[in-house]
Amino acid sequence: MSSTKATERRRLRFHPLPVKAVNRLTADAVEVVFAIPGELDAEYGYLPGQHVAVRHRHDGTEIRRSYSLCAPAGNGELHIAVKAEPGGIYSTYATSDLSVGDVVEVMTPQGSFTSKLRAGSGAHVAAVAAGSGITPVLALATGVLRDDPDATFSLIYSSRSADQVMFVDALADLKDRYPSRFSLHHILTREQRQSPVHSGRLDPEKLSTVLEYMVRPDSVDEWFLCGPVELVRGVRGELLTRGSDPNLVHTELFSTGEEPVRRKNIPPVSGHGAAGRPQVDITLTLDGRTSTVQSPAGSGERILDAALRSRSDVPFACAGGVCGTCRAKLVDGTVDMATNYALEPDELAAGYILTCQSEPTSSAVTVDYDS
């Protein structure tokens, strides 16, 4: 299930990719298929569960958004799903105006929402997804079932109503192809179904029933949770209470329900500045090149914002602590990381931080984006 080649740390770059297809999923969601030119095949190899960022200009302002890949790698294509969000500039554009033949700047894939199990292990993998959280889970389920003939996959998928179920045909196809190895449970939060457990919100009481009678945690080798922050936190907490290995309970969010906090770029000061405030030296390595930028100590400026003054090619997407695109290894110094929805426990233990959320707390900080 894992692949060393696809998970090697590589330089994150944007490339212009042509839109090959735009497939309607629901009234407010589409699947966008990009064609990968042959010379970029190696750049766009990826594992199921990883994601890409797209870059778009609107009224002279650059917009970046992160989207999970909804199909395993192959056929010279990338597949993402975009659901229109209220006030979402790019999601509105993609679901209404994006057409075949358009060219979109797409970053090379990355992300750690991937399996840690050995390929061919015959594992039982399970997932809980809600709404557009099905996107990476579909790729994971397809990859697990296709690549390991002894593996099984259980999916609990919560949607508002039947007409809001994304990838309904693809999920039905998986069930037809792997009837004994793929278990699918739809829960509709705003539509009454015959079974009470399949109707209504996935609250703690219902979750307890699901884990007792549908997918027992003691039978599952690895979990993937993707959806709203409240759901993901609730399910993860219940799984850990029931004895699941925290290193094998993977989580990913598309949104925290909060607006990303981004401070405006703060001009560097010289020495101690007029107000007597010292400066912090931030040293960063990216693409084999090392740069240093200064930031006023105690200003609240995040490392990413300071780094962008020195290197416009520093990778980032959501800037809200969700996607992990700005991940770097803290080589020296200390930081205060306000929010983390992207890094897993082993990454934190290895010294990785989200630079969009990290404020220096020492006089000098060194980070390595290449690690």
N, C-alpha and C positions, 0 to 999 in steps of 0.2 A: 504493500500500500504506500510505502514511502519510496522516494527516489532521490539519491544523493545529487545527481546531476541537476534536477529541477529545483532543488532547495539551496544550491550554492548561492552565496551572497554575490550579487552582481550590481553593476552600476545601473541605477534607475534613470532611464532616459525616455523622453517623449519622441514618438515617431508619428508622422501623418499616415493614417490608415483609412482606406476607402470603405464606405458602408456597402456591404454586400446584400443585406436584407434588413427589413424592419417588419417584424411579425407582431401582430396585435395579440396580446395575452388576455387582457380584460379591457373594460371601457377606459381605464386610466393607466394602463401599463403596456409596455412593448418590450419585445426582445430585439436587441440590435446586434447584428452579426457583422463583424469586421473581417475583411480579407487581409491575410498576412503575406506580403511579398516574400518570395523564396529566399531572398538574401537576408531576411529578418527572422527566419524560422528559429534560429538558435536564441535570439533575443527574447522571443515570446514563448519559449517552453515554460510550462508551469504545472503545478500540482492541483488536483481538485481541492477547492476551498480557498484558493488564492484570489486576489483581486487586482484591478488596475485602476488608475486615475485617468480622468479625461480632462482636457483643458479647453476652455471655450472663452471667447471674448464677447462681452455684451455691453454695448454703449461705452466702449473704450476701457472697460474693466475686465481683468482676467478672472475667470471663475474656474475653480477646480473641484471636481467631485469624484468620489471613490465608489466603484461598483464591483461587486463580486462576479466572478466568472461562473456561468451557470451550466457549463458543459465541460467534460474532460478535454484535454488538449488533443488536437488531431485535425486533419483535413485542411490545414492552413487557415484556420478560422479562430476568431475570438467571439464568444457570446456573452453579452451582459443583458441584464433586465433593468429597465428604468420605469419607476412608478411615479406618476405626477404627484407632487406634494403641494399643498396650499402655499402660494408665494414662492415656490421653487423655480428659479429662473431657468436653470439648465433642464430640470426634469420636465417643465412645461414645454420647452423647446424640443426636447428629444421625443416626447410623446405626441407632439402636434405637427412639427415642421421638419424634422429630420427625414431625409429621403435617401433612397439608393443612389449611389454615386457621390454623395457628399463625402468630404474628407474631414476626419476628426483627429486631433492630436491625442494619442493614447500612450500612457506610460507603460513601460515593461512591467510584467506581473511581479507580485510580491505578496507576502503575508504568511502567518504561522497558523492559520485556522485549517490545519492539515493533519492527516493521520500520523501517529507516532508508532503504529504497529508494524511489525514485519510483514512484508508482502507474502501472501500465501499462508497466513497464519490461521485461516478459517475462523476469523473472529466474528462475534456478534457486535455490530456497530448500531447505535441508536441515535436519534436526533429529535429535538423538539424545535419546531420553527413556527413563526407567526408572520403572516403577511408576506412582505417581500423578503423576509428572512429565509424563505425557501430557496433563494437563488444559489448560494454556495452549497446548501444541503443537497440540492438536486445533482450538482456535479459530483459531490462526495458519494451519494448513493449509487449513481451510475458507474463511477469508477470502481467502487468496492465490489459491486455485483458483477461487473464485466471482467475484472482482473483476477478475482479469487473465486473459483467455482465452489469452494466450501464455505464462503462467508455468507452471513445473513445481515439484513439491514431492517431496522424498525423505525418508522417515522410517525410522529405525532405532529400534525399540521393544523394550526389554528388560523381560520379566516373569518371575516365578518359574515359572509354569506356565500352561497354556492357560486354566484356569478363573480365573486371576488377571488376565487381560487386561481392562483397563478400556476401555469404549467400543468393544467388539469390533464391535457392529452398526454404529455410526457410522463406524468406520474402513472396514468392508466396503462401506458405502454410498458413501463417498468414492471407493473403488477402482472401484465400478460406474459412478459418474457420470463419473469422469475417468480411464479406464483407461490412456490414453497419457500423462497428465500427473502422475499420482500413483503413486509407487513406494513400496511398503510392505514392510519386512523385519522380521518378528518373530523375536526371539531369546529362547529360554526357558532360564533359568539352571538350573532344577531338573527339567527334563523332556527326555528324549532325543528329538531330531527326526532325520529322515532325513539332513539335511545337517549335518555336524559344525560348520560355521560358524554355524549357527542354534541350536546347543545349547551350554549352559554359560555361564560368566561372561564378560562382555565385558572380558577382560584385555588388556594391551598387545599380545600376539601376535595375538589375534583382531581387535582394533581395527585393527591394521595390515592384516590381510587384508580387512576390511570397507572400509577406505578405499582399498585398491588395486583391488578388483574390484567393489564394490557402488556406492559413492558416492565418486567421485574428487574430492578437495578443489579441484583446479584447474578443475573444472566448476561449482563452487558459488559463487554471488554473496553469500549470507548464511547464517549458521548460527545455530541455536537449540539450546541444551543445557539440559536440565532433569532433575534426578535427585539421587542422593546426592552428597555433596561429593567423594568419591574419584573417582567416575565423571566428574563434570563437570570436575574439575581435570585428570584424565588425558586426556580427549578434547580439551579446550581446548589443553593443552600439545602434543599430537600435531598438532593442526591448525596451530598457530603454527609448529611445526617444519617443516611442509610448505608454509609460505608464505601461509596464510590471513591476511587483514587483521584484526588484533585488534579494530578498531572495528566489524567486522561479524561477530564471534563473540560472541553474546549468551548469558549464563548466568543461570540462576535455580535456587535451591534451595528445597525445601520444609522441609528440616531439615539442620542441620550435623552431626547425630549427637551434639551436645553440649547440655548444659543451658544455657539462657541465664543469663548472670551479671547479676543485678540487685542492686545494693546498696540497702539500706534507706534511706529518706529521712533525711538528716542535718540536724539543726536548724542554722539559720544562727547565726553568732557575731557579736558586736558588736566592732568594731575589731579588735584582735589577739587577743581572747579570753583566757581564763585561762591557756591553755598558750602564749601568745605567738604563736599561729598567725594569719597575716593571712587576710583573706577575699577571694574573687574576686567581682567584680560581673558577673553574667550578664544581659545585656539581650536580650530577644527580641521580635520583631514577629510577630504572628499576627492574621489577619483585620483588618489595618489598625490594630491597637492595640498599643502598645509597653509592656512591663512590665520591671521589673528585680528580680532576686532574688539573694541572696548565698549563697555556698557556701564552707565552709572550704577554704582552699588546701591542696593535697596530701592531701585526705581520700579521694580516689578516687571521689568522687561524680560521676556522669555528668550531662551537661547536661539530659537529659530528666528525670531524677529531681528535679533542682533546679527546673526549669521548672514541673513539675506542682504544686509548692507555691504557685506564683503564679498559674498558669493551668490549671485542671482540664480545659480543652478542648484542650490540646496533643495533636496526633495521634500515636498509636503503636499497634502491634499486637503483633508477635512479641517485641520488646525483645531480640532475639538477633542483630541485624545482618543479617537475611535478607530481610525484606519491603520495607524502604525507606520505610515509612509515616512514620517520624519524620524524614525528610530535611529539612534546612534549609541555607541558604547561610551560610557563615561570612563575615560582613561585616568583622569586626575581631577581632584577637587570634589566639591559637594554641591548638591542641588536640592531644591524643594520641588517635587513634581506634584502639581495640583490635582491632576486627574489622570487616571489610566484605565481605559476600557480596551486596550489593544494588546498589551504585553502579557505574556503568560508567566507563571511563577518561575520557570526555569530561565526565562529571558531576564527577569528582574534579578535573579540570583547571579546571573552572569555579568551584571553591570550595565544592562541596556536601559536607556531612558527614552521618553518621548520629548524631543526638543521643543515641540510646540507648547508643552505644559511645564517645562522645567526652568526655574529661576535660579541663577547661581547664588550660593550661600557662602562661598569662599572667595578669596581675592583673585583666584585664577582657576579656570576650568578648562579642561581639554576633552574634546569629544572626537570620536572617529566614526564617520558615516560609512566607511569601507569595511568595517569589521562584521 
